[in-house]
Amino acid sequence: MFWKRKPKKQDGQEATDSAAEAAADQEVEEEDSAEADTADAKEPVEESAGTDVAGKADAETGSSDADAPEESEEESDGSEDEKKSVEEDASADAFADEGEETGVTGPDADKITRVRTAGVFEFDGEKHDIVSNTWIVEADDEGVIVIDPAYDAEAVLEAVGEREIYLVACTNAYSPHIESAIKVAEESEAPIALHPREMRAWRRHHGAEHRPEIEVEGQGALDIGDLHIDVLALPGTATGTVGYYVSELGVVFSGDTLRKGEPGMVGSTYVDYTTQLASIGEALLSLPPDTRVLPDRGPATTTGAESKNFDSWV
């Protein structure tokens, strides 16, 4: 099914769904699973074959020939050099700062901009003052993707500037990830992407009048502008939490699943810690070790740096 927002756009198709993921998911309300909206995001959003992200990681990281004794010492040195390189890259990251001041940082060398905004997140009867990261990723010379639009739509739109917004992508439907989604999307009549299992939470916050147009699930993919984006299933903080991995930039937007030095908490609790750890280990830490992790809160990190912490979380 195709859906057109205005004449200047071209038709497009939503991200592909994973049959394996659907089989593993828990039961979804009939009204949610029965509706599948599609959208085009100014640039074509094309169906892509299910992407084996773990396979990509294996191909990129590779392994050396352990049977060559004359190279074993060099391999060891190379491994140490790689670890140092990962640590140096993390410390040099424009988004590695530990502060929580609101404002705009970037764009960095990958043409990614961070907008930090402050707000109140209410969960399980408690209110939390937080500072959230919204990510603006340049898709081509004319447009961007906005990931997890948080508490200040005006600040996000100011950082976008004159560029067109092709897509608003949310990692789940907690308010720090969707608070400004409608206002930001309306600026360019951009579609909003969200996992179908998050629709109930979306309606509680935004009502049923304007629901996300693109349903994304693990092993799906989006082609927006010049970027190919793999959708990673990251259940744990919510059943429909996803991440967005851009291999050509070497970056993954992890939402609240993984933050620097820790699995992300929802408010002051872990919703499903075991499932969240599985998502981190299988979907995120299987990516190349120099992959930058850009979370919903706090500083950037890398998959290599967080792999060292994983055993202490289990």
C-alpha positions in Angstrom: 0.0 0.0 0.0 1.2 3.5 -0.8 0.3 6.8 0.8 1.0 10.3 -0.5 1.2 13.4 1.6 1.6 16.1 -1.1 2.2 16.2 -4.8 5.9 17.0 -4.8 6.8 13.7 -3.1 7.5 10.5 -4.7 5.8 7.3 -3.6 7.7 5.2 -1.1 7.2 2.1 1.0 7.7 1.5 4.7 10.4 -0.5 6.3 10.3 -4.2 6.0 9.0 -6.3 8.9 10.8 -9.3 10.3 8.8 -12.5 10.5 11.2 -13.9 13.1 10.8 -10.8 15.2 7.0 -10.9 14.9 6.9 -14.5 16.0 9.0 -13.7 19.1 6.9 -10.7 20.0 4.2 -10.8 22.6 0.5 -10.4 21.7 -0.4 -7.0 20.3 -3.8 -5.4 20.5 -5.9 -6.3 17.5 -6.4 -2.6 16.7 -2.7 -2.0 16.6 -1.7 -5.1 14.6 -4.5 -4.6 12.1 -3.3 -1.1 11.0 -0.2 -0.7 9.0 0.4 2.8 7.6 3.0 3.5 5.0 4.6 6.8 4.2 7.2 8.3 1.9 9.7 10.7 3.5 10.4 13.2 0.7 13.1 10.9 -0.5 12.0 7.4 -1.4 11.7 5.0 1.6 12.3 1.7 -0.1 11.7 -1.8 1.1 14.9 -3.5 1.8 15.6 -7.2 2.4 16.0 -8.2 6.0 19.4 -7.0 7.0 21.6 -9.3 9.0 23.3 -6.8 11.2 25.2 -9.4 13.2 26.5 -10.7 9.9 27.7 -7.3 8.9 29.6 -7.0 12.2 31.3 -10.3 11.6 32.3 -9.3 8.1 33.6 -5.9 9.2 35.5 -7.0 12.3 36.9 -10.2 10.8 39.5 -12.5 12.4 43.1 -13.3 11.9 44.7 -16.7 11.0 45.6 -18.1 14.4 47.7 -20.9 12.8 50.4 -18.5 11.6 52.9 -18.4 14.5 55.1 -15.7 12.9 52.1 -13.3 12.9 50.7 -14.1 16.4 52.8 -11.4 18.1 51.7 -8.8 15.6 48.1 -9.8 16.0 48.4 -9.3 19.7 49.9 -5.8 19.2 47.2 -5.0 16.7 44.5 -5.9 19.1 46.0 -3.6 21.8 46.3 -0.8 19.2 42.7 -1.3 18.2 41.6 -1.1 21.9 43.6 2.1 22.3 42.1 3.5 19.1 38.6 2.8 20.2 39.2 4.6 23.5 40.9 7.6 21.8 38.0 7.8 19.4 35.5 7.9 22.2 37.4 10.6 24.1 37.6 12.7 20.9 33.9 12.4 20.1 32.2 15.7 20.0 29.3 14.2 22.0 31.5 12.5 24.7 31.1 15.4 27.1 29.8 14.4 30.5 27.8 17.6 31.2 24.0 17.9 30.9 23.7 21.5 29.8 20.9 22.2 27.3 22.0 23.4 23.9 23.2 22.4 20.5 26.5 20.5 19.7 27.7 19.9 16.2 27.5 19.1 13.4 30.4 16.8 13.8 32.5 15.2 11.0 29.6 12.8 10.2 27.2 15.8 9.9 25.3 14.7 13.0 24.0 17.4 15.4 22.9 16.9 19.0 20.2 19.0 20.6 19.9 18.7 24.4 16.6 19.8 25.9 15.2 19.6 29.5 11.9 18.3 30.6 9.9 16.2 33.1 9.5 12.5 32.5 6.7 10.8 34.4 6.8 7.0 34.8 5.2 4.6 37.2 3.8 7.5 39.3 7.1 9.3 39.7 8.4 12.4 38.0 12.0 12.8 36.9 13.7 15.9 35.7 15.9 14.9 32.8 17.9 16.3 29.9 17.4 14.4 26.7 19.4 14.0 23.4 17.7 14.6 20.1 19.8 13.6 17.1 19.7 15.4 13.7 21.4 13.4 10.9 22.1 14.8 7.5 20.6 12.5 4.9 21.8 14.5 1.9 22.5 18.1 0.9 18.8 19.1 1.3 17.4 17.1 4.2 17.8 15.4 7.5 16.4 12.7 9.8 15.4 13.7 13.3 15.7 10.9 15.9 13.9 11.0 19.3 12.5 14.6 19.3 12.3 15.5 23.0 11.1 18.5 24.9 11.8 21.6 22.8 10.5 21.5 19.3 11.6 25.1 18.6 15.2 24.2 19.6 15.2 21.2 17.3 13.7 23.1 14.4 16.2 25.9 14.8 19.1 23.4 14.6 17.5 21.9 11.5 17.4 25.3 9.9 16.3 25.6 6.3 16.8 21.9 5.5 13.9 19.6 4.9 12.9 17.0 7.5 12.6 13.7 5.7 11.7 11.5 8.6 11.1 11.7 12.4 12.3 8.4 13.9 11.4 7.4 17.5 13.2 4.6 19.4 10.1 4.0 21.6 7.0 5.9 22.8 8.2 7.2 26.2 7.8 11.0 26.3 11.6 11.9 25.9 11.5 10.2 22.5 8.2 11.5 21.1 7.3 14.7 23.0 7.9 17.0 20.1 7.4 14.4 17.3 4.2 15.9 15.9 5.4 19.6 15.9 8.7 18.7 14.4 7.2 16.4 11.7 4.6 19.0 10.8 7.2 21.5 9.8 8.0 19.5 6.6 5.0 17.2 6.6 7.4 14.4 7.4 6.3 10.9 8.4 6.9 9.6 11.9 8.4 6.1 12.4 7.6 4.0 15.5 7.3 0.3 16.3 3.6 -0.9 16.2 3.9 -2.2 19.8 4.4 1.4 21.0 1.1 2.7 19.6 -0.8 2.4 22.8 1.8 4.5 24.7 1.8 6.9 21.7 -2.0 7.4 22.0 -1.9 8.0 25.7 0.5 10.9 25.0 -0.7 12.3 21.7 -4.1 10.9 21.2 -5.4 8.9 18.2 -5.7 11.9 15.8 -2.2 11.8 14.5 -0.5 8.4 14.7 2.9 7.5 13.2 2.8 6.7 9.5 5.7 4.2 9.3 5.8 1.0 11.4 9.4 -0.1 12.0 10.5 -3.5 13.4 13.8 -5.3 13.9 15.5 -6.6 10.7 13.8 -3.9 8.7 15.6 -1.1 6.8 15.0 2.4 5.6 16.6 4.2 2.7 16.4 7.9 3.4 18.3 10.4 1.2 21.8 9.0 0.8 21.5 6.9 4.0 20.7 3.2 4.5 19.4 2.7 8.0 19.0 -0.8 9.6 16.4 -1.1 12.3 17.5 -3.1 15.3 15.0 -4.8 17.7 16.0 -3.7 21.2 13.2 -4.9 23.5 13.7 -4.5 27.2 13.0 -0.9 28.2 9.7 -1.3 26.2 8.5 -4.2 24.1 8.8 -2.0 20.9 12.1 -0.3 21.5 14.3 -0.2 18.4 17.7 1.2 17.5 18.8 2.8 14.2 22.1 1.7 12.8 23.9 3.6 10.0 26.8 1.4 9.0 28.3 3.9 6.5 28.7 6.4 9.4 29.6 3.7 11.9 27.0 4.9 14.4 24.0 3.4 16.2 21.2 5.4 17.9 20.5 3.3 20.9 17.7 5.2 22.6 17.3 4.2 26.2 18.7 0.7 25.8 22.4 1.5 26.2 24.0 4.5 27.7 27.7 5.2 28.5 28.7 2.7 31.2 25.3 1.2 31.9 22.1 -0.2 30.5 19.6 2.6 30.3 17.0 2.9 33.0 13.4 4.0 32.5 12.9 6.7 35.2 14.6 5.0 38.1 14.0 1.4 37.3 14.7 -1.4 34.8 11.5 -2.7 33.1 12.8 -6.0 31.9 16.5 -6.2 32.7 17.1 -9.7 31.3 15.6 -8.9 27.9 17.4 -5.6 27.8 20.8 -7.2 28.4 20.0 -9.7 25.6 19.3 -6.8 23.3 22.5 -5.1 24.2 24.7 -8.2 23.8 23.1 -9.6 20.7 22.1 -6.5 18.7 24.4 -3.7 19.9 27.7 -5.2 21.1 27.8 -7.5 18.0 28.4 -4.4 15.9 32.1 -3.4 15.1 33.9 -2.2 18.2 34.5 1.3 16.9 30.8 1.9 16.3 29.7 5.1 18.0 26.7 4.7 20.4 24.6 7.8 20.6 22.0 7.4 23.3 18.8 9.3 24.4 20.6 10.7 27.4 24.2 11.3 28.5 27.4 11.2 26.5 28.4 9.1 23.5 30.3 5.9 23.8 31.4 3.0 21.6 30.4 -0.6 21.4 34.0 -1.6 22.1 34.1 0.4 25.3 30.8 -1.0 26.5 31.8 -4.6 25.6 34.3 -4.3 28.5 31.5 -3.5 30.9 29.0 -6.2 29.8 30.1 -9.0 32.1 29.7 -6.8 35.1 26.0 -6.2 34.1 25.1 -9.9 33.7 
